[in-house]
Amino acid sequence: MNLQHLKYFDVLAREEHYTRSSKLLNITQPSLSNAISLLEDELGVQLFEKNGRNVALTKPGKIFHEHVIRTLENLDSGIDTVTKISKGFGHISFAFLQVLGTSYVPKVTKQFLEANPGKKIQFEFHSDSVSTETVQGLKTLRYDLGICSYITNEPTIEFVPIASQELVVITALNHPLAQFDEVSLEDLAEYPQIIFSKKSALREIIDDLYQRNNVSYQVAYEVKIDQVIAGLVSQNLGIAIIPNMTMLDSLPLKRIKLKDIGWERYFYLAYNKETYLPPVVSNFKDFILAHADPKQIVY
């Protein structure tokens, strides 16, 4: 069915006059008559009937016109929405690690919005997933962009380092290690530890750290969320290696530097390189990368 013919039909249905309608459409009257005839042949019904010098919709014509009105309105709405998307308006589904939710993400989001005044940009934030879940969300197109740890063997995902983070040991204030400002992995071996769950990319990093230094550790609890780990440590239920973050300031904890581990943790901007990124998503990606400093330590 020809879209142009539907528009011709709509104008004629409103004007009820071939000559006026053809002038409004800037086409000849025979062209309009031919378009309506083609529509009627395709539908198998008569859409108009004579009404003196005018024409009027038949009963099937009235029913069809109601649907045509909705179709054209939906089409106009769709065109308007896509046009706005092409100009940088739209929606961004953004996943990130919780540790970045108090400072880094709010800051970069505000800067991006300020750099795009007058554009209606909506963010959908997701901070409840670990890195493996973020990557899975990018692959299934649940998320547009993510900030996470690097995950190996993910050929469809692009990882670009944008910031870094340091690891520290945390203990309760009355723990024997709390008297020190710096400790080694060997110093931790005799104390039960609260570690990240196996789904966490940090678990893999910390396990690798111990293995490379030929040190084993005791497991007290396995926990998914770093805030929960910090809370358990504050109650002296174990010690932990955890990213240094501002949240730790609010708890009765001792932060201790890890010495001689030769380690850096990077945060990566991640996106699915095999799918189309709408302009607003691509613009936000480029904005983050333009302001990124992989050596910048974030808390």
N, C-alpha and C positions, 0 to 999 in steps of 0.2 A: 504494500500500500504506500502510495507516494505521500510524503509528509507535506509537500507543497500543496497537493490537492486537498489535504485536510484543512490547511490554512484558508484556502479558497472557500471551502465548504463553510467554515466558521464565519467568514465575513458575509457570505451570501445569506446564511441563516440569521444573522443579526440585522442586515440591511433589508432583506426580503425584496431586493430589486437588482436585476442583472446589470443594468447600465451603471447605477451608482457603485455597485460592488466592483465592477471591472475598472472603474476610474480609481477607486481607492487602492486597488491592487496593482494599478498601472499595467494592466494587460487588456487585450481586446476582449470584447464580449463573446466572440466565437471560442476563444481560448478558454474562457471561464465555463462556457456551456459544455465544451468537450471534456474538461476536467470533471465536472459534476456527472456527466454521462458515464465516464470511466469508473467513477466511484460507485454509481448505481449498478453498473454491470458487475463489478467485483462483489458487491454486497448482495446482489440479487433482489433488491427492493427499490421502490421509488422514494426518493428523499424529499422532493419538493412537488407541489402542485400549484397550478395557477390560481391566483386570487385577484381578479381584475387585471390591473396593469402590474401588479406585484406577484410575488410567489410566496408561499407559506410552507413550512415544514409539514410533512405528513407525520402520522403517529410514529412509524419507524424512524423517520428523520429526527423527531424530537428526542427519541431515546438515544440515537446515535450522537446527536449534538451534545448531550450531557456528558457522554464519554469523551468526545473530542475536546470539550472544554477542559476536562481534568487532565487529559493527555498533554495538551499544549501548555497548561499551567505547570505541570510537573516538568515538562521539557524546559520551560523558561527558568524554573527554579534550579534545575540541574545545570543548565548553562551558566547561570549566575554563580552557583557554588563553585563550579570547576574554574570559572574565570577568576574568582577570588583566590582559589588555591594556586593558580598559575602566578598570581601576584604576591604570593608569600603569606596568604591567610591560611588558617586551618588548624588542625589538631595534631598534637605530638604525644605519642605514648612512650614514656621515658622511664626506664628501669635503672635502678642504681643501688649500690650497697648502702645499708643503713648508716654506716659511719660517715658517708658523704652528705647525709640529709640535713645536718645542722648548720653547715657553713658553705661547703663548695657548691652544691647544687642550687641552693637558694640564691647564692651570689651570681652564678653564671646565668641563671634564669632571669633574674632582675636585669642584668646587663643586656641580655639579648632583647628583652621586651623594651627596654629604654632605647635600644638601637633601632627598633622597628615601631615607632609611634604611629598610632592610627590604624594599625593592623590588628584584626581580631585573631589572636593566637591563643588557643586553649591547650593546656598541658594536662595530661593524665599521668600522675606520678605513681611509680611502683617501687617501694623500698623494702619489700618483705621477702625478697628472694635471694638465695645465694647465687654465686656466679654461674654455676652449671644451669640453674633454672632460668637465669637471665638469657643465657645463650640459647636455651631451648625455646624461650619465648621469641627471640629474634628469628629463629628458624621457622617457627609456625606463624610468624607475622603478628603475634600478639603485641609485641613491642616494636617501635620504630628504631629506637636507639637504646643503648645500655652502657653503663659504666661498671666495669667488673674486673676481676683478675683474668689473666690470660689462661685460656683453656686449650690444651693441645688437641690435635687431630680434629679440628673444626674447619675444613677447607672452605666452607661457604661464608664464614664469618671473618670480617676484617677487624683486626685489633690494632689500635694506634695508641701508644703510651701518651698520657696527658698529665700525670702527676705521680708522686711517689709517697711512700709512707714508711715509717720506721716501726719495728717491733720492739716491745719492751716486756720485761717480766713484771707481773703485778703480784703482790702478796698482801695479806692483812697486815695492819700496823703492828700487831704483836707477834708476827711470824719471825722465826730465827733469821731469815734472810733480809728482813726489813732494816737491819743495821747497816747493810751495804748499799753503795750507790752504783756498783757495777759487779756483775757476776758472769760466770761462764756457763755453758751448757752442762759441764761436768758438775758444777755446783748445784744444779737443779735435780740431778738424777735421783737423789735419795728422798725427794718429796713428792707425794701424790699430786698429779696435775689434772686440771680441768681443761679439756682440749675440745677443739672444734669437731663437729660431726663429720663423718666420712664424705658427705655430699659437698662440704665446703672446700673451696679452692685453697683456703688457708690451712686446712688440715694437711693437704698434700705438700704445701710449702714447708710447714713445720716438721712434718715427718722427714722430708728430704733434708732439712737442716740437721736434724739429729743423725740421720744415716751418714751424711757426708762427714760428720765429726765423730762417727763411731761411738755414739752415746745412746743409751736406751732410757726410756722414761716410764714412770708408773702412771696408770690411768685411774683417776678418781671418778670422773664423770665425762661424758661426751655431750656437748651442747651445740645447738645450731647458731644461736644468736650471741654476739659478743657482749651485749649489755647484760644478758643473763649470766654469762661467764664472770663478768666483773662483779655482779651482785653476789654470786656464790663465793668468790674469792674474798670479798669484803667480810664475809662471815667465817672466814678461816676454814673453808671446806676444801681447800686445795690452793695451789698456785697456778699461774697460767702465763703463757706467752700470748700476747694479744697486740693488735695495732694500737699505737699511741693515739688517743683521741680526747677531745675536750670533755666528753661524757665522764671520763675517769675523775675529773676534778670534783665531782659532786659526791664521790664515795670515799669512805675511810680506807684508803689503799696506799701502798707504797709502790711507786714506779721505779724500776731498777733497769739500768742500761745493760744490754747484752754485749759482751766484749768479744772481739775477734771472730765474728761469725761470717764476715764477708758477704753480707746479704743486703739486697734492696728489694722492696716490693713496689711494683708499679700498678697504677690504675690505668685501665685501657678504655678508650671509647670504642664500643663495638657496634657493628651494624651488619646486616645481611647484604653482601655485595652482589648477590644474584637476584635481588628484587629492586624494583623502581622505588626511589625515595621521592615523595612529593616535594615541591619547592620549599615549603616551610620546614620540612624535616632536613632537607639538604642544606638549607641556610643555617639552621641551628647546628648541624654537624660541623659545617665550615667555620662557624663562629667559635665553637669550642676549640677546634684545632688551631685556629688563628691565635687564640689566647692561651694555648697549652704550654706548659713547661714541665717536661718529664722529671726534672730534678727538683721541682717545687714540692716541698713536703706539706701535705695537708693533714688536718686533724679532724 
